[in-house]
Amino acid sequence: MELLKKFREYINHHKLIKKGDGVLVGVSGGPDSLTLLDMLVRVKDEYGLKLVVFHLDHKFRQEAAREARYVSNITNNYGLKCIIEEFDVPGLMNDEGLSPEEAARKVRFNLMIKWVNSLNLNKIAVAHNKDDLVETVFLHMFRGTGLKGLTGIDPVSRIGGVEVIHPLLNIYRQEIMDYCQRRNLNPVYDPTNQETIYTRNKIRHHIIPYIEDEINPGLKDVIYQMAEVVREENNFLDYQAEKNLKKVLVDKGQDYVILSLEKLFKLPLVIRRRITSLVNSKLKGEDNNLYRKHYEMVENLIKSKVTGKRFDLPDGVVVEKSYDKIIFRKNKKINEYCINFNIPAEIDLPRGIILKVSEEKLPSNWRQLVQNPGICLCDLEKIELPLIVRPRKPGDRFIPLGMKGYKKVKNFFIDEKIPRYQRENIPVILDNKGRIIWLAGLRMDDRFKITDDTKKIVRFEITNNKEE
């Protein structure tokens, strides 16, 4: 089959490209990426694509600057825009203890995502081929993997909320070399691809050839076909996880997902693990990177009798047990704030919270109004202006409405079973004497309550202008 036809059939089968897509194409100058670029240019008008080329100078080799110029010249010949970035990847390896492959991948995708958003594109295309997929299956097997790892490389994935497509996964490396020759493409070659100090290169140059020579000459086809079958089964499990996630879901927002422990525990272990994977991916905006130890940590948390236990998953997701719920959330610290204000006021607070404050006469229906937890009515004469709004602080205390003595805010949260992740989000409103008037949305201080002598009130109201 003519290679461009094979390429077109693959992208159509997996719906990798649709008309009008804006695609940032990663081009190193090697055979794979030049083939990917050439093929995308050949189908560009057919799909109405906007193509932009991205090249990263990793600072690994002296030839890197020359290769960047080479990619720029090729891109100009195609009449496309070319983005050249430079980054000290060896420095990042030393600073963060990453392998060359890990560091390069981290930098490359961080920069590409930045340019996708900046240029109003919607996809990234990279040039992994069929051989890469087979090698990745072996890598995952040697590290220990489940079904997901046995798929190797997916035709489409998500990183940082951006779709990453792999249009060459059904094309072997030798087919790519032949294509470059027929199309008069002159790729550059990275000598590190021959160095067997790297695990992938050991698999490529030693393990796979040995198995092909001694056991099965059709090894790559067998592994590729297995990966395709496993992907179908993996997709079915993902579907089951999505369906069951709806059943155990208590609440969700942009930065968190809350699940019912009771309902979750009734599900089979394999579905619980899938739900963990699914929720983690949704919060990160990219495909999952959890290993067996992470799933075991979540399982231990589910079975634990201790509330408040928590731990971190990779890339900034926190898992926490809170009474009869398990909470997955982004580990985002609320910006500190301390705002002084007078009446009237309308104040934008973190997490999309809006605080409105007004002076009013005591309405006849005030008892109905205060049934709304987002509204607090206080006796104006008992408050000393100006007012302050801030998050809670260690040592905060107040007299909860209906009580006679002080109570620490921390203990109040515990008694009211307020999840730890929510406590930092609750605005605390104080008067000029530093007395807490209202834990917004929860409880006012008894000292400021309305009595028979109250004539004028301060009305506090909180609303949320976006999903948390």
C-alpha positions in Angstrom: 0.0 0.0 0.0 1.3 3.5 -0.9 2.5 5.0 2.4 0.4 8.2 2.2 -2.7 6.2 1.7 -1.8 4.1 4.8 -1.2 7.3 6.7 -4.5 8.8 5.7 -6.4 5.6 6.6 -4.9 5.6 10.1 -5.7 9.2 10.9 -9.3 8.7 9.6 -9.8 5.4 11.5 -8.7 6.9 14.8 -10.2 10.4 14.0 -6.8 12.0 14.7 -7.5 15.0 12.4 -10.6 16.9 11.5 -11.2 19.7 9.1 -9.9 23.0 10.3 -7.5 21.7 13.0 -4.5 23.8 14.0 -1.6 21.4 14.5 1.8 22.2 16.1 4.2 19.6 14.5 7.2 18.5 16.5 10.1 18.3 14.1 13.6 17.3 15.2 15.0 16.9 11.7 15.2 13.1 11.9 13.6 10.7 9.5 10.4 10.2 11.5 9.6 13.9 12.0 10.5 14.9 8.4 8.1 12.1 7.2 5.4 13.3 9.5 5.8 16.9 8.4 5.9 16.0 4.7 2.8 13.8 4.9 0.8 16.5 6.9 1.8 19.1 4.2 0.5 16.7 1.5 -2.9 16.4 3.2 -3.0 20.0 4.5 -5.5 21.3 1.9 -7.6 18.2 2.0 -8.2 18.7 5.7 -7.9 22.5 5.8 -5.1 22.3 8.3 -3.2 25.1 9.9 0.3 23.7 10.4 3.1 25.3 12.5 6.5 23.6 13.1 8.1 23.4 16.5 11.8 22.5 17.1 13.6 22.3 20.4 17.4 22.8 20.7 18.1 20.6 23.8 21.7 21.7 24.1 22.7 18.1 24.2 25.1 18.2 21.2 27.3 20.8 19.4 25.4 20.1 16.2 22.1 21.2 17.7 22.3 24.8 16.5 23.0 23.6 12.9 20.1 21.2 13.1 17.8 24.0 14.3 18.7 26.1 11.2 18.2 23.0 9.0 14.7 22.5 10.3 14.0 26.3 9.9 15.1 26.1 6.2 12.9 23.0 5.5 9.9 24.7 7.1 10.4 27.8 5.0 10.5 25.6 1.9 7.1 24.4 2.8 5.9 27.9 3.4 5.1 27.3 7.1 5.8 29.2 10.3 8.6 27.7 12.4 9.1 28.0 16.2 12.7 27.4 17.4 13.2 27.2 21.2 16.4 26.7 23.1 16.6 25.1 26.6 19.4 23.8 28.8 18.0 20.3 29.2 21.2 18.9 30.7 20.9 21.5 33.4 17.4 20.4 34.1 18.6 16.8 34.3 21.1 17.7 37.0 18.7 19.9 38.9 15.8 17.5 39.0 17.5 14.1 38.7 15.8 13.2 35.4 17.0 11.0 32.6 17.8 12.6 29.3 14.5 11.2 27.8 12.4 12.4 30.8 13.9 15.9 30.9 13.7 16.4 27.1 10.1 15.2 27.1 9.1 17.5 30.0 10.7 20.6 28.4 9.4 19.8 24.9 5.8 19.4 25.9 5.7 22.3 28.3 6.9 24.6 25.5 4.7 23.1 22.8 1.6 23.5 25.0 2.6 27.1 25.6 2.8 27.7 21.8 -0.5 25.8 21.1 -2.3 28.1 23.4 -0.5 31.2 22.2 -1.1 30.5 18.5 -4.7 29.3 19.1 -4.0 25.8 17.8 -5.7 22.7 19.2 -3.4 19.8 18.6 0.2 18.6 18.8 1.5 16.0 16.4 4.6 13.9 17.2 6.3 11.3 15.0 6.4 8.0 17.1 6.3 5.1 14.7 5.3 1.4 14.9 8.8 0.4 16.1 8.6 3.0 18.9 5.2 1.5 20.0 6.7 -2.0 20.2 9.7 -0.8 22.1 7.4 1.1 24.5 5.4 -2.1 25.2 8.7 -3.8 26.2 9.7 -0.9 28.4 6.4 -1.0 30.2 6.7 -4.7 30.7 10.1 -4.5 32.2 9.0 -1.8 34.6 5.8 -3.6 35.6 2.6 -2.6 34.1 -1.1 -3.3 33.7 -3.3 -3.4 30.6 -2.8 0.3 29.9 0.9 -0.1 29.6 0.6 -3.0 27.2 -1.0 -0.7 24.7 2.4 1.0 24.2 1.5 4.4 22.7 -2.1 5.5 22.1 -3.0 7.1 18.8 -4.3 10.1 20.7 -3.4 11.2 24.2 -3.7 14.4 26.3 -1.0 16.4 28.0 -1.7 19.6 29.8 -5.2 19.6 28.5 -4.0 19.5 24.8 -4.6 16.6 22.4 -1.4 14.9 21.2 -1.7 12.8 18.1 0.6 10.1 16.8 -0.2 9.6 13.1 2.7 7.3 12.3 2.0 4.4 14.7 1.1 2.0 11.9 4.2 2.7 9.9 7.5 0.9 10.5 10.9 2.7 10.8 12.2 1.0 7.6 9.1 2.2 5.7 9.9 5.7 6.9 13.5 5.4 5.7 12.3 4.3 2.3 9.8 7.2 2.1 12.6 9.7 2.9 14.6 8.3 0.0 11.7 8.4 -2.4 10.7 11.9 -1.5 14.3 13.2 -1.5 14.1 14.1 2.2 17.5 14.4 3.8 17.1 13.8 7.6 19.7 14.4 10.2 20.6 11.5 12.5 21.0 11.6 16.3 24.0 9.5 17.2 22.7 8.9 20.7 20.0 6.6 19.2 22.9 4.1 18.7 24.2 4.3 22.3 23.1 1.3 24.3 23.6 2.9 27.7 19.9 3.8 27.3 17.3 1.1 28.1 15.2 1.9 25.0 18.3 1.5 22.8 19.1 -1.8 24.4 15.6 -3.0 23.6 15.9 -1.7 20.0 19.4 -2.9 19.1 19.7 -6.1 21.2 16.5 -7.6 22.7 14.1 -7.2 19.8 16.7 -8.4 17.1 17.5 -11.4 19.4 13.9 -12.5 19.7 13.3 -12.0 15.9 16.4 -14.1 15.1 15.9 -16.9 17.7 12.1 -17.1 18.4 9.8 -15.2 16.1 10.8 -13.1 13.0 7.3 -11.5 13.1 7.7 -10.3 16.6 6.9 -6.6 15.9 3.6 -7.5 14.1 2.6 -9.8 17.0 3.3 -7.1 19.6 1.5 -4.5 17.6 -1.6 -6.7 17.1 -1.5 -7.5 20.8 -1.4 -3.8 21.7 -4.4 -3.2 19.5 -6.4 -6.0 21.2 -5.4 -4.8 24.6 -6.4 -1.2 23.7 -9.9 -2.3 22.9 -10.2 -4.1 26.2 -8.6 -1.2 28.0 -11.2 1.2 26.4 -14.0 -1.1 27.6 -12.7 -0.9 31.2 -12.5 2.9 30.8 -16.1 3.0 29.7 -17.1 0.9 32.7 -15.2 3.3 35.0 -16.9 6.3 33.5 -20.3 4.7 34.0 -19.6 3.8 37.6 -18.0 7.1 38.4 -21.4 8.7 37.9 -22.8 6.4 40.5 -20.2 7.1 43.2 -19.8 10.8 42.5 -20.8 13.2 45.3 -19.6 16.5 44.0 -17.0 17.8 41.5 -15.5 21.1 40.5 -12.7 22.4 38.4 -10.1 21.5 41.1 -11.7 18.6 42.9 -13.7 15.4 42.8 -15.5 13.9 45.8 -16.6 10.2 45.9 -18.8 8.2 48.2 -16.6 5.7 50.1 -19.5 3.4 50.8 -20.5 3.1 47.1 -16.9 3.0 45.9 -16.1 0.1 48.2 -18.9 -2.0 46.7 -17.3 -1.9 43.3 -14.8 -4.5 42.0 -11.2 -3.7 42.7 -10.4 -3.4 39.0 -13.1 -0.7 38.6 -12.0 1.2 41.7 -8.5 1.4 40.3 -9.9 2.6 36.9 -11.9 5.3 38.7 -8.8 6.4 40.5 -6.9 6.6 37.2 -9.8 8.4 35.5 -10.3 11.0 38.2 -6.5 11.6 38.4 -6.4 12.2 34.6 -9.4 14.5 34.6 -7.9 16.7 37.3 -4.5 16.9 35.6 -5.9 17.4 32.1 -3.6 14.7 30.7 -3.2 10.9 30.5 -2.5 8.9 33.6 0.9 8.3 35.1 0.1 6.2 38.1 1.8 3.0 39.1 0.8 0.0 41.3 2.1 1.7 44.5 -0.2 4.6 43.9 -3.3 2.4 43.5 -2.3 0.5 46.6 -2.1 3.8 48.5 -5.6 4.8 47.4 -6.9 1.3 48.4 -5.4 1.6 51.8 -6.9 5.0 52.2 -10.4 3.7 51.2 -10.1 0.9 53.8 -8.6 3.1 56.6 -10.8 4.0 59.6 -9.0 7.3 60.2 -10.4 10.5 58.7 -8.2 13.3 57.5 -5.4 11.0 56.2 -4.0 12.2 52.9 -1.1 11.7 50.4 0.2 13.1 47.2 -0.1 11.5 43.8 2.4 12.6 41.0 2.0 16.0 39.4 0.1 17.8 42.1 -3.0 15.8 42.8 -3.8 15.1 46.5 -6.0 12.3 47.8 -7.7 12.7 51.2 -10.2 10.7 53.2 -12.8 12.9 54.8 -15.3 11.0 57.0 -17.5 8.9 54.5 -15.9 10.5 51.4 -12.7 10.3 49.4 -11.5 13.5 47.9 -9.2 14.0 44.9 -8.1 17.6 44.4 -5.4 19.7 42.8 -2.8 20.8 45.4 -3.4 24.5 44.8 -2.6 26.9 47.6 -5.0 29.7 48.0 -3.5 33.2 47.6 -3.2 34.9 51.0 -5.4 38.0 51.2 -6.5 40.4 53.9 -8.9 43.1 52.7 -10.2 46.1 54.7 -13.5 47.6 53.7 -16.4 49.7 54.7 -20.1 49.5 54.0 -21.3 49.1 51.3 -18.9 46.8 49.5 -18.7 44.2 46.8 -15.4 42.2 46.9 -14.0 39.6 44.6 -12.3 36.8 46.6 -10.3 33.7 45.5 -12.2 30.7 43.9 -14.7 33.0 42.3 -16.4 34.0 45.6 -18.1 37.4 45.7 -18.8 39.0 49.0 -21.6 41.7 49.1 -22.1 43.9 52.1 -24.8 46.4 52.6 -26.5 48.4 55.4 -30.3 47.9 55.7 -33.3 48.4 57.9 -34.3 45.2 59.7 -36.7 43.4 57.2 -39.8 41.8 58.5 -38.8 38.4 56.9 -35.3 38.4 58.4 -35.9 35.0 60.0 -36.5 33.5 56.5 -33.5 35.2 55.0 -31.1 33.7 57.5 -32.2 30.2 56.6 -30.0 30.7 53.5 -26.4 29.7 54.6 -25.0 32.3 52.1 -26.6 35.2 54.0 -25.7 36.7 57.4 -27.7 39.5 59.1 -26.0 41.3 62.0 -26.8 44.1 64.4 -25.0 47.2 62.9 -24.6 48.9 66.3 -22.6 46.0 67.7 -20.0 46.1 64.9 -17.0 48.4 64.9 -15.9 49.6 61.4 -14.0 49.2 59.1 -14.3 45.4 58.5 -11.8 42.8 57.4 -12.1 39.7 55.3 -9.4 37.0 55.1 -8.9 33.2 55.3 -8.7 31.6 58.7 -5.6 31.8 60.8 -4.1 29.6 63.5 -5.7 30.5 66.9 -8.8 32.0 65.4 -11.8 31.7 67.8 -15.3 32.9 68.1 -18.6 32.4 69.9 -20.8 30.3 67.6 -24.4 31.5 67.4 -26.4 29.8 70.2 -23.4 29.2 72.4 -22.1 31.2 75.4 -18.3 30.4 75.3 -15.5 30.7 72.8 -14.6 27.9 70.4 -11.5 27.6 68.3 -12.4 27.8 64.6 -10.3 24.7 64.0 -12.4 22.7 66.5 -15.6 24.1 65.0 -14.6 22.8 61.5 -13.8 19.4 63.0 -17.2 19.2 64.8 -19.1 20.3 61.7 -17.1 17.8 59.6 -15.9 20.4 57.2 -13.4 18.6 54.9 -9.8 19.9 55.3 -9.5 20.9 51.7 -12.5 23.3 52.1 -11.3 25.0 55.3 -8.8 27.3 53.6 -11.5 28.5 51.1 -13.9 29.8 53.7 -13.8 33.6 54.1 -13.6 34.9 57.7 -15.2 38.3 58.3 -14.0 40.4 61.3 -14.7 43.9 62.7 -12.1 46.5 63.6 -11.6 44.9 67.0 -10.5 41.6 65.4 -13.8 39.9 66.5 -15.0 37.3 64.0 -18.5 38.2 62.8 -19.1 35.4 60.4 -17.5 32.2 59.1 -19.0 32.8 55.6 -21.5 30.2 54.7 -21.3 28.4 58.1 -22.0 30.3 61.3 -22.1 33.9 62.7 -20.8 35.0 66.1 -23.4 35.1 68.8 -22.3 38.6 69.9 -23.6 40.2 66.7 -27.0 38.5 66.5 -30.3 40.4 66.0 -32.3 41.1 69.1 -35.6 42.9 69.8 -33.6 46.2 70.1 -32.0 45.9 66.6 -33.0 48.6 64.2 -30.3 48.6 61.5 -28.5 45.6 60.2 -25.5 44.7 58.1 -26.3 42.2 55.4 -23.4 39.9 54.3 -24.0 37.7 51.3 -21.6 35.3 49.5 -22.1 34.0 46.0 -19.9 32.0 43.6 -19.6 33.3 40.0 -17.9 30.1 38.7 -17.6 26.4 39.3 -14.9 25.9 42.0 
